[in-house]
């Protein structure tokens, strides 16, 4: 049976991670934009109602262990964090620590404390050499939209990255980078997606300091899954056990263009070639593409768009890499100085071509689409105190019975920022 905890956990994970992968680090640029004060605190309390906690398809009964429960439930989030970000000469340092406690009224199985810690540094070693390094760790109640069974799962991650570059001229440099990450899951049913990832890069950078910079690099990415896959994307047993470990060789060009203070464009295009240890029919190659554009029309109105296509970029609970095509639209409007209205739409089309069941012609889930639409309101009650309210709708569509779902989330809260 397919279940899901709402996607806030996945979004929280992104905010907890300070250390970026090596290929995402910027060189010759401040690691952080200097705030008025380097140290800031953030804490708050929210109350939310999830209309479909287990992400059940319409018509499916409640599982026996939750007999008597309705599909929806209230939950509370209590959270806090401290962040330090400072530029000291040519050195930039960032540190953060975040903590969240989530408690359900009826689905106490999913009560959980989440945390995240991160540290990163970037700077010049001398007139020619520059470097960066980062480390992060987290324990997050994971998004269970692809999970089998009803187990509550905590995904623990630890990551490290480093980069070293040499400037031939003020505009031209070469660099090499390395990053690694390890992920483990507490739920036995999800330990198939435990992974160890490593990547190495070698490339060049052009940064004239005029609003545009470009990177060109070669990347070799190794992804190992220590636990073999035993079920397909629908949760059905496979005829054997399969190793989903793979190696991807990639050639990538990234351009960051900021012609004015009002707009920015980050584009990436590349080519990826993936090779699996077993079931060589899954070997694939193709174009990598991402585009992120943001425009600030005025102090009151701004918006953004991102489009991406990735091969073997997303891993789901059955561990087989996924080909995804994703579009995200978002906008923000401030009708008054105290009120901000935000909206977003996120659609992700995924293909499970690397699932052994699909490769072997055993049927199963070959593709799905996940959509999420949200609307939120933020009111500045005091300079540091904000009232928040939001509504969002998540849905998953697929051809197999028992996979599609819809769920609505309603929330209100208080957010405090001290800087």
Secondary structure, DSSP 8 states (H G I E B T S, - for coil): -EE---THHHHHHHHH--S--GGG--SSS-SS---SSSEEEEEEEEEEEES-TT---TT----GGGTT--S-EEEEEEEEEEEEEEEETTEEEEEEEEEEEEEESS-GGG-EEEEEEEEEEEEESSSSEEEEEEEEEEEEE---TTEESS---EEEEEEEEEEEEEESSSSEEEEEEEEEEEEEESSGGGGGG-EEEEEEEEEEEEE-SSSEEEEEEEEEEEEE-SS-EEE-TTS-EEEEEE---EEEEEEEEEEEEEEETTEEEEEEEEEEEEEESS-GGG-EEEEEEEEEEEEE-SSSEEEEEEEEEEEEEEE-TT--EEEEEEEEEEEEE-SSSSEEEEEEEEEEEEE-TT-HHHHTT-----EEEEEEEEEEEEEESSSSEEEEEEEEEEEEE-SSTTT-EEEEEEEEEEEEEE-
